[in-house]
Amino acid sequence: MMTLGQKARVRLRFAIGLACIAVCLVLAWYGFGITLQDYVRAEKDVRSLDMPRWLVVMWIPLAFLMMAIEFARFLWRRENFLAPMAEIA
């Protein structure tokens, strides 16, 4: 990506950000469906504690939603979220 021109780099970074937002929202939506299904069915997760399964999986859609918001914030503020990767190369 560093061999691209400045305009192409900005466009590619924007496209990558949109793709990341889309993937995070799809995973959040799917995770929300699983969480709701576990809640409605009163599924139990039996390991060391007997607890409702939705309490375990509810963090998955929440985390992906927060990641989508973070990527959207990067795009809104025009921040370079790929900058740490440029330091590695």
Secondary structure, 3 states (H helix, E strand, C coil): CCCCCHHHHHHHHHHHHHHHHHHHHHHHHHHHHHHHHHHHHCCEEECCCEEEHHHHHCHHHHHHHHHHHHHHHHHHCCCCCCHHHHHHC
